Amino acid sequence: MPLVQVTTQESHLHATPSQADYDLFYASRDGDLEEVKWLLTTTGVNVNCREGFRSLSPVMAAADRGHRDVVKLLVKEGADVSLVDEDGYNILHFACIGGDVETVKFVLSLNVVDINSRGGGSRTPVMRAAWSGRRDVVELLVKAGADVSLVDVLGYNTLHWACLGGNVETVEFVLSLNVVDIDARTNSADTAAVMARGWGHQRVVQLLSTEST
């Protein structure tokens, strides 16, 4: 199946949700599978409703919290996984932040969202996973074709984001790929080590120091 362009569906971003829509959104966010089932079968709920200042859909909210069963149910019931929020993030970005590997696998299996799609600030899903310290998700994405050499609007690459997150195992994995220059600089001329030090991630600083010698 060819990838499709993700869309905000502007006409629905600011539509006023019904009470049932609100209930669906929060049940999805909280992972209440039985409540989601009930709402989908007994109310006139909009499975692609939007809630909050970022206009997340229920399936985005479920993915963000790693509620795999809810994500699968919503997709089965017609959730549009090509949608993006007001910042441009799609369901894959949210699944990567949520960190549930099986949810990410499921989203990838739909073949709808580009694995290197750009969200807010031109950030890719693998950048979001690295920042969140989701080492297993980063590895999965790389095996599936994620490009860790890409940079966002600030000049941050996946290594920079991993160092900001401070998860040593994630940083080690990104370094092991031998794709990103350990001394690569952002638009403000910061290296990964400078960023890790600035956020107090001393173990990451030590790792980078060892790797650069």
Secondary structure, 3 states (H helix, E strand, C coil): CCCCCCECCHHHHCCCCCHHHHHHHHHHHHCCHHHHHHHHHHCCCCCCCCECCCCECHHHHHHHCCCHHHHHHHHHCCCCCCEECCCCCEHHHHHHHHCCHHHHHHHHHCCCCCCCCCCHHHCCHHHHHHHCCCHHHHHHHHHCCCCCCCCCCCCCCHHHHHHHHCCHHHHHHHHHCCCCCCCCCCCCCCCHHHHHHHCCCHHHHHHHHHHHC
